């Protein structure tokens, strides 16, 4: 056994992205948005009241998390009229997985592109759903390293939101 029983043996799953292993609560749907790198998981919980004018909430997970960590928040807020969306970045949840070294050397800017893709998709979906003439901007809700990533993306103009909420977030300068 080279390096003993604790040698890291990480490979991208097959299929890639992986098949979802958990079912979603009623009212929450899974879709994928295609990026140049690979498909990203996007969960959505749309209120039954189609006339709701409340701002959409866009949830960004932290390191080692995924979109499904937001399920209880999504079901709670969507039941109160807020359209909710949550993304899994590359290498997380049911999004595509790069190989170990490629993920290891993935930059913050590259991860921010995943957040940007999610933000643009939420804008598109909500603008179409509401039949709005102007883009519908989301409120970005970020946790842990997702907070630092969101601050990075916001400071560089990669995402545009109408509000920003950080829950136990890492500062933008790092941890």
C-alpha positions in Angstrom: 0.0 0.0 0.0 1.7 3.1 -1.2 1.6 5.8 1.5 -0.6 3.6 3.8 -4.4 3.3 4.0 -4.9 7.1 4.2 -3.7 8.0 0.7 -5.9 10.5 -1.0 -7.7 8.8 -3.9 -9.9 11.5 -5.3 -11.2 11.3 -8.9 -14.1 13.0 -10.7 -17.3 10.9 -10.4 -18.7 8.9 -13.2 -21.1 10.1 -14.5 -19.9 13.6 -14.2 -21.9 15.5 -12.9 -23.1 12.8 -10.5 -26.6 11.5 -10.4 -28.5 13.1 -7.6 -28.5 10.8 -4.6 -31.1 12.6 -2.6 -34.7 13.5 -3.4 -35.8 17.1 -3.0 -38.7 18.4 -0.9 -42.0 19.2 -2.6 -41.8 22.5 -4.4 -38.0 22.4 -5.0 -36.7 21.6 -8.4 -33.3 20.8 -9.7 -32.0 22.0 -13.1 -28.6 22.5 -14.6 -27.1 25.6 -16.2 -24.5 24.9 -18.8 -21.2 26.8 -18.6 -18.1 26.6 -20.8 -16.5 24.4 -18.1 -19.4 22.1 -17.3 -23.0 21.9 -15.9 -23.8 23.6 -12.6 -26.6 22.4 -10.3 -29.3 25.1 -9.7 -32.1 24.4 -7.2 -35.2 26.5 -7.3 -38.3 26.9 -5.1 -40.9 29.2 -6.8 -43.9 30.3 -4.7 -47.3 29.1 -5.8 -48.5 32.7 -6.0 -47.2 33.6 -9.4 -48.1 37.3 -8.8 -45.5 37.6 -6.0 -43.4 40.8 -6.4 -41.0 39.9 -3.6 -37.4 39.9 -4.7 -35.8 36.5 -5.6 -33.3 35.1 -3.1 -30.1 33.6 -4.5 -28.2 31.4 -2.1 -24.4 30.8 -2.3 -22.9 28.0 -0.2 -19.6 28.0 1.6 -16.6 25.6 1.2 -17.5 21.9 1.2 -21.2 22.8 1.0 -23.6 22.7 -1.9 -27.0 24.0 -3.0 -28.9 21.6 -0.8 -27.7 23.1 2.4 -30.2 25.8 1.7 -33.2 23.6 1.3 -34.8 24.5 4.7 -34.3 28.2 3.9 -35.7 27.8 0.4 -38.9 26.0 1.5 -39.4 28.6 4.3 -39.0 31.7 2.1 -40.8 30.3 -0.9 -43.8 29.5 1.3 -43.8 33.2 2.1 -43.7 34.4 -1.5 -40.0 34.7 -2.2 -38.7 32.9 -5.3 -35.5 31.0 -4.2 -32.5 29.7 -6.0 -29.3 28.0 -4.8 -26.3 27.0 -6.8 -23.6 24.4 -6.4 -20.2 25.5 -7.6 -18.0 23.2 -9.6 -16.7 20.3 -7.5 -19.7 20.6 -5.1 -23.1 19.0 -4.8 -24.4 17.7 -8.1 -22.4 20.0 -10.3 -19.6 18.8 -12.6 -16.4 17.8 -10.9 -12.9 18.6 -12.3 -10.1 16.2 -11.4 -8.3 16.6 -8.1 -5.3 18.8 -9.4 -7.5 20.9 -11.6 -9.8 21.6 -8.6 -6.8 22.2 -6.4 -5.5 24.9 -8.7 -8.9 26.5 -9.4 -8.7 30.2 -8.7 -11.1 32.4 -6.8 -11.8 34.2 -10.0 -12.8 30.9 -11.7 -15.1 30.0 -8.8 -16.6 33.5 -9.1 -17.5 32.8 -12.7 -19.7 29.9 -11.4 -21.5 32.4 -9.1 -21.8 34.8 -12.0 -23.4 32.2 -14.2 -25.9 31.5 -11.4 -26.7 35.2 -10.9 -27.3 35.6 -14.7 -29.5 32.6 -14.8 -31.6 33.8 -11.9 -32.0 37.2 -13.5 -33.1 35.6 -16.8 -35.5 33.2 -15.2 -37.1 35.8 -12.9 -37.3 38.4 -15.7 -39.1 35.9 -17.9 -41.3 34.5 -15.1 -42.5 38.0 -14.2 -42.7 39.3 -17.8 -40.6 42.3 -16.6 -39.2 44.8 -19.0 -36.1 45.4 -16.9 -33.8 42.7 -15.3 -35.0 41.4 -12.0 -32.1 41.5 -9.6 -31.8 39.0 -6.7 -30.8 39.3 -3.1 -27.6 37.4 -2.7 -27.5 35.4 0.5 -24.0 33.9 1.2 -22.5 31.7 3.9 -18.9 31.1 5.0 -16.5 31.0 2.1 -19.4 31.8 -0.2 -19.5 35.1 1.5 -15.9 35.8 0.7 -16.5 34.6 -2.9 -19.5 36.9 -3.2 -17.6 39.9 -1.9 -14.9 39.2 -4.4 -17.5 38.9 -7.3 -19.4 42.0 -6.2 -16.2 44.1 -5.9 -15.2 43.2 -9.4 -18.7 43.8 -10.9 -19.1 40.1 -11.8 -22.5 40.0 -10.2 -25.1 42.7 -9.8 -27.7 42.3 -7.0 -30.3 44.4 -5.3 -29.2 43.3 -1.8 -26.5 41.2 -0.1 -26.8 39.2 3.1 -23.8 37.5 4.7 -24.5 34.6 7.2 -21.3 33.8 9.2 -19.3 34.8 6.2 -15.5 34.8 5.7 -14.2 38.3 5.3 -13.5 39.3 1.7 -9.7 39.4 2.4 -9.7 35.7 3.5 -9.8 33.7 6.6 
